């Protein structure tokens, strides 16, 4: 393929994947479930939001944070895991290879699909929450609300990128989906259970907790969201309390967001390498 055609080919591929993702079921199902769940949580805590606003640690606000770092990430990682195992996908990749397309083009195009799925899911959920909150919170609550939206979108894209990596490594769609669900369960639940089990033998703070924060993007997003609400050590948990105490709330939030972005970047690089190796096989 001529070098002059590269931008057009890459751009056309990205547009194709974007449209394909928006026509899939995942963003629709994710949007409906997240939207309904977020609205229920907000309506249940509406009286508290009216008195204290959104930027305060309340059971309803904490519930919204927990929902935001679990449901959209599950939808995104499943969408990413299925991205390279669609009907006719192997034939499509063969056509791209024959046309001279690089594996990186396909990875970035599939990323657009993941971003589309995550964006539809996240905006639907927070849109429903915003409608339920309309007239109940003030302008001062716009900043924490916007931060929660951005953080949720970042962690959903990170999990979607991890799903892409699993998709590139798996040979079959079912294997990829099961692997993605297992990875999500480990990040969302498993690491916390390990820390709870090891708590009696771990020192109060230190390297183990720092590593736990660095290797779990879902936990990083949860802690960042709670810090945006002004949570203290009793709410943040062992990992969050250690990070916030060591770095301070502001730097801790930036560091946690950097962890999430790093997950996305590393997963995409490894996906490109795995896909290139598969194409050579």
C-alpha positions in Angstrom: 0.0 0.0 0.0 1.3 3.5 -0.8 2.5 5.5 2.1 0.3 8.4 1.1 -2.8 6.2 1.7 -1.9 5.3 5.3 -3.8 8.1 7.1 -6.9 7.5 5.0 -6.8 3.7 5.6 -6.2 4.1 9.3 -8.9 6.7 9.6 -11.4 4.7 7.6 -10.7 1.6 9.7 -11.3 3.6 12.9 -14.6 4.9 11.6 -15.6 1.4 10.6 -14.9 0.0 14.1 -16.6 3.0 15.8 -19.8 2.4 13.8 -19.6 -1.3 14.4 -19.3 -0.8 18.2 -22.2 1.6 18.3 -24.4 -0.9 16.5 -23.5 -3.7 19.0 -25.6 -4.8 22.0 -23.0 -4.0 24.7 -23.3 -0.2 24.8 -27.1 -0.5 24.7 -27.3 -3.0 27.5 -24.6 -1.2 29.5 -26.4 2.1 29.1 -29.8 0.7 30.2 -28.5 -1.2 33.2 -26.0 1.5 34.4 -28.6 4.3 33.8 -31.3 2.5 35.7 -29.0 1.6 38.6 -27.6 5.1 38.9 -31.0 6.6 38.9 -32.2 4.2 41.6 -29.2 5.0 43.8 -29.7 8.8 43.4 -33.4 8.7 44.0 -32.9 6.6 47.1 -30.4 9.2 48.5 -32.1 12.3 47.1 -33.0 13.8 50.5 -29.3 13.4 51.5 -28.1 15.0 48.3 -30.5 18.0 48.9 -29.1 18.6 52.3 -25.4 17.9 51.8 -24.8 18.0 48.1 -22.9 15.6 46.0 -19.4 16.5 47.1 -19.8 14.9 50.5 -19.2 11.3 51.6 -22.7 9.8 52.1 -24.0 6.3 51.6 -25.7 7.3 48.3 -22.5 9.0 47.0 -20.4 6.1 47.9 -22.9 3.7 46.3 -22.7 5.8 43.1 -18.9 5.6 43.1 -18.9 1.8 43.7 -21.5 1.3 40.9 -19.4 3.5 38.5 -16.2 1.5 39.0 -17.9 -1.9 38.6 -20.6 -2.0 36.0 -19.0 0.1 33.2 -15.7 -1.6 33.6 -17.4 -5.0 33.3 -19.2 -3.9 30.1 -16.0 -2.4 28.7 -13.7 -5.4 29.4 -16.3 -7.8 27.9 -16.6 -5.6 24.8 -12.8 -5.5 24.4 -12.5 -9.3 24.9 -15.0 -9.9 22.0 -13.5 -7.2 19.8 -11.1 -9.5 17.9 -13.5 -12.5 17.7 -16.4 -11.2 15.8 -18.0 -13.0 12.9 -15.6 -12.9 9.9 -13.0 -11.1 12.0 -10.2 -13.4 11.0 -11.0 -12.9 7.3 -11.2 -9.2 7.9 -7.7 -9.2 9.5 -6.4 -11.2 6.6 -7.7 -8.6 4.1 -6.1 -5.9 6.1 -2.8 -7.8 6.2 -2.9 -8.3 2.4 -3.5 -4.5 2.0 -0.4 -3.8 4.1 -2.2 -2.6 7.2 -0.1 -2.7 10.4 -1.4 -4.5 13.5 -1.2 -1.2 15.4 -3.9 0.2 13.1 -6.3 -2.5 14.0 -5.5 -2.1 17.7 -6.2 1.6 17.7 -9.3 1.1 15.6 -10.6 -1.5 18.1 -9.7 1.0 20.9 -12.1 3.4 19.3 -14.8 0.8 19.5 -14.0 0.2 23.2 -14.1 4.0 23.8 -17.5 4.3 22.1 -18.9 1.5 24.2 -17.5 3.0 27.4 -18.7 6.5 26.6 -22.3 5.4 25.8 -22.5 3.4 29.0 -20.9 6.0 31.2 -22.8 9.0 29.8 -26.1 7.2 30.0 -25.6 6.3 33.7 -24.5 9.7 34.7 -27.1 11.3 32.5 -29.8 9.4 34.4 -28.1 10.4 37.7 -28.0 14.1 36.6 -31.7 14.0 35.7 -32.6 12.5 39.0 -30.4 15.2 40.8 -31.7 18.1 38.8 -32.7 20.9 41.1 -31.4 19.1 44.2 -27.7 20.1 44.1 -25.9 23.4 43.6 -23.2 24.6 41.2 -20.5 23.7 43.6 -21.3 20.0 43.0 -20.5 20.2 39.3 -16.8 19.7 39.8 -17.0 16.4 41.8 -19.7 15.2 39.4 -17.6 15.9 36.4 -14.5 14.3 38.0 -16.5 11.1 38.7 -17.6 11.0 35.0 -14.0 11.5 33.7 -12.6 8.9 36.2 -15.3 6.4 35.3 -14.6 6.8 31.6 -10.8 6.5 32.1 -11.1 3.2 34.1 -13.7 1.8 31.7 -11.3 2.4 28.8 -8.4 0.9 30.8 -10.5 -2.3 31.4 -11.6 -2.3 27.8 -7.9 -2.1 26.7 -7.2 -5.1 29.0 -10.1 -6.9 27.3 -8.4 -6.2 24.0 -5.2 -7.8 25.2 -7.1 -10.9 26.4 -8.8 -11.0 23.0 -5.5 -10.9 21.2 -4.1 -13.7 23.4 -7.2 -16.0 23.2 -7.9 -18.2 20.3 -11.6 -18.4 20.7 -14.4 -15.9 21.7 -15.6 -18.0 24.6 -12.1 -18.2 26.0 -11.6 -14.5 25.7 -14.9 -13.7 27.4 -14.2 -16.1 30.3 -10.7 -14.7 30.7 -12.0 -11.2 30.7 -14.6 -11.9 33.3 -12.0 -13.6 35.4 -9.6 -10.7 35.1 -12.4 -8.2 36.0 -13.4 -10.3 39.1 -9.8 -10.4 40.2 -9.4 -6.6 39.9 -12.8 -5.7 41.3 -13.0 -8.2 44.1 -10.0 -10.6 44.3 -7.3 -8.2 45.2 -9.4 -6.7 48.0 -10.0 -10.2 49.4 -6.3 -11.0 49.3 -5.5 -7.8 51.2 -8.1 -8.6 53.8 -6.7 -12.1 54.2 -3.1 -10.8 54.5 -4.0 -7.8 56.8 -2.9 -9.6 60.0 0.6 -10.2 58.7 1.1 -7.0 56.7 2.6 -3.9 58.3 0.2 -0.9 58.7 1.2 0.8 55.4 4.1 0.3 53.2 5.2 -1.3 49.9 2.4 -3.9 49.8 -0.4 -1.4 49.9 1.4 0.9 47.4 1.8 -2.1 45.0 -1.9 -3.0 45.5 -2.9 0.5 44.4 -0.6 0.4 41.4 -1.8 -3.0 40.1 -5.5 -2.5 40.3 -7.1 0.2 38.1 -10.5 -0.4 39.5 -9.3 0.2 43.1 -7.4 3.3 41.9 -10.6 4.7 40.3 -12.6 3.9 43.4 -10.1 5.6 45.7 -9.8 8.6 43.4 -13.6 9.0 43.3 -13.9 8.8 47.1 -11.0 11.3 47.5 -12.9 13.7 45.3 -15.8 13.5 47.7 -13.5 14.3 50.7 -13.4 10.7 52.1 -11.2 10.0 55.2 -9.2 7.0 56.1 -12.2 5.1 57.5 -14.0 5.2 54.2 -11.0 4.9 51.9 -9.8 1.5 53.1 -6.2 0.4 53.8 -4.9 1.1 50.2 -6.7 4.4 49.9 -5.7 5.6 53.3 -2.0 4.7 52.7 -1.9 6.5 49.4 -3.7 9.6 50.6 -1.6 9.8 53.8 1.7 9.3 52.0 1.1 11.6 49.0 -1.6 14.0 50.2 -5.1 14.1 48.6 -4.3 16.1 45.5 -1.1 14.3 44.5 -2.8 11.0 45.4 -5.6 11.7 42.9 -3.2 12.6 40.2 -1.1 9.5 40.9 -4.1 7.2 40.8 -5.3 8.7 37.5 -1.8 8.1 36.2 -2.0 4.4 37.2 -5.3 4.1 35.2 -3.8 5.7 32.1 -0.7 3.6 32.4 -2.9 0.5 32.4 -4.4 1.6 29.1 -1.1 2.4 27.5 0.6 -0.9 28.5 -2.4 -3.0 27.6 -2.5 -1.5 24.1 1.3 -2.0 23.5 1.0 -5.6 24.6 -2.1 -6.1 22.4 -0.2 -4.8 19.4 2.7 -7.1 20.1 0.4 -10.1 20.6 -1.5 -9.4 17.4 1.6 -9.0 15.4 2.9 -12.3 16.7 -0.4 -14.0 15.8 -0.3 -12.6 12.3 3.2 -14.0 11.8 2.2 -17.5 13.0 
